[in-house]
Amino acid sequence: MLEFIFIHKLIVFLVSIIALILGGIVYFSSPNKKANRIFVLMVFLMLCWVNFAYFARTIGVEVEWVTLSSLFLRIAWSTTPLLTASLYFLVIYLFDKEKKHIILSSIVFLAGGGIALITGIGDLIIKDIQFFGGDLTIIYGKAMYPYLGIMFFLTCAVLYSLTSGYLKSSIEEKTKVQYFLIGTFIFFTGNIIFNMILPVFFNIVHFYYFGDYSTIFLLGFTAYAIVKRELFGIRVVLTTLLVSLIAILLSLDIFVFTTELISKLYKGLVLVVFLYFGYLLIMSVLKEIEMREKIKKAYDIEKKAREQIEELTEAKTQFIMATQHHLRTPLTSMIGFLDLLFGGTYGKVPVKIKQALLKFESSTKRLIRVVNELLDISQFQLGKEVVSLNPGTDVLPILKEVIEELQFEAEYRDIYLKLEKIEKIPKIKADSEKLKVGLFNIVDNAIKYTRKGGVTVTLQKVGANVRISVKDTGIGLDSEKAKTLFKSAFVRGKEAKEVHGFGRGIGVYITGHIIKAHHGKIWAESEGESKGSTFFIELPVG
């Protein structure tokens, strides 16, 4: 009998120590969270249940202690509905559903608190106790079956909230909640079998302890589930178990195997120091794993963002294709009809109408250039191949075409536009159409931002490159603007807006990309504002 009592005393001690350690770990992992505080309350209720039930079954063997044993048993039974109700609220707060189950939560609160109060102060649940051969037997009161009904309701409320939360959780969260389900299942199964069915319906009281001790599984798996939400990994479990085991052994050595007071004090100090450093060890492992979880979350966010960017890129590509079809195609058709008009297909065109149509043609071609530039910008930004280089390209005819097309604009502004060829120019590797667009933009800008004087275009060979310089007598540039001129689209200086208010701010930007695609260089030089500018383009001979 003494050996049996010692074994249960040891088990109760171990269960209590483990419960306190779990409560400390959960609480200090996030002290401000309601779920963690509720878990600490569960630890307190569990300690009351297990310890008072143990005291009731051990001290009541002596006749003079039967009354106190009965009181202890009522306390233990009172904590049962409170523990189950607190488990329900723990689940509610873990899944952030306290506002969705207000009515059910109110019923659980009233039912748990009410039945606990009735159990503790009256004899409706526990009428009396008796001991037969050292085994405690309970004489149940009239309200025993309603008590079981309320406990069944509380159990169903816990399982309902836990199951509904599990089904609506993400795959990662489901893995974590499974531990919660395991602990709850063991706890309810143990209590239903050993604390309800066997003693109430079959009068078998030898296995009460198994139901009481099942609470440690509830606390253990619940603690894992709570802190697992903050990534409580297997390393933390093993570290906690190791620290707990050593702490338990040290405690047993102090309270069971050590008799001298000085030795107890010395070993107690060692235990306190060990618990402190054990706590620091567990917290350091928690922080390390928490950092890994944050890194993983950051990676997942970055991955999702990358996928969204790819989707947006694809949508942008589709938009570009649609723009190409719906804008450029009609404009090209308009130019085609104008060519037919000028060619006499529809008869002779009067002089006045022809002059209007020429202006219309000029505006249409300019609009086609704008559309093409916008499409090219998008293609460059997407990393698409826009330029197709062909060997044996002569730059001089391209420049002459640009000068010819812009000569009217220069005359209209009453400024000169001339081309100077220094020497024989070798051929290069280039995309004639795109290069023409780039050169047109530079010369066109020089004309637009020159009020008097003019623009001189020079073509010459410099080393292994062909250099094109466009010198104007316009508004000029400061050194800072010259550095960023080819890096940003849709950006124009204040002076540029004053001289030409309707510029697009994309000409030099797209030209920069075109020259870069030709493996060339482009830059601008100026002595300052109002002192003119010179744009240089160098393309490798090929």
Protein Blocks (a to p, Z undefined) as FASTA:
>chain_A
ZZmmmmmmmmmmmmmmmmmmmmmmmmmmommbmklmmmmmmmmmmmmmmmmmmmmmmmmm
pmklmmmmmmmmmmmmmmmmmmmmmmmmmmmmmnopmlmmmmmmmmmmmmmmmmmmmmmm
mcklmmbdcdeehiacddddfklmmmmmmmmmmmmmmmmmmmmmmmmpcfklmmmmmmmm
mmmmmmmmmmmmmmmmmmmmnopaklmmmmmmmmmmmmmmmmmmmmmmnopafklmmmmm
mmmmmmmmmmmmmmmmpmbfklmmmmmmmmmmmmmmmmmmmmmmmmmmmmmmmmmmmmmm
mmmmmmmmmmmmmmmmmmmmmmmmmmmmmmmmmmmmmmmmmnomnopadfklmmmmmmmm
mmmmmmmmmmmmmmmmmmmmnopafbdcdehiafklmmmmmmmmmmmmmmmnopacdddd
fbdcddddddfklmmmmmmmmmmmmmmmpcbhcdddddddehjbccdddddfbebpafkl
mmmmmmpghiacfklmmmmmmbghlmmmmmmmmmmmnopacddddfbehiapaddddddd
ZZ
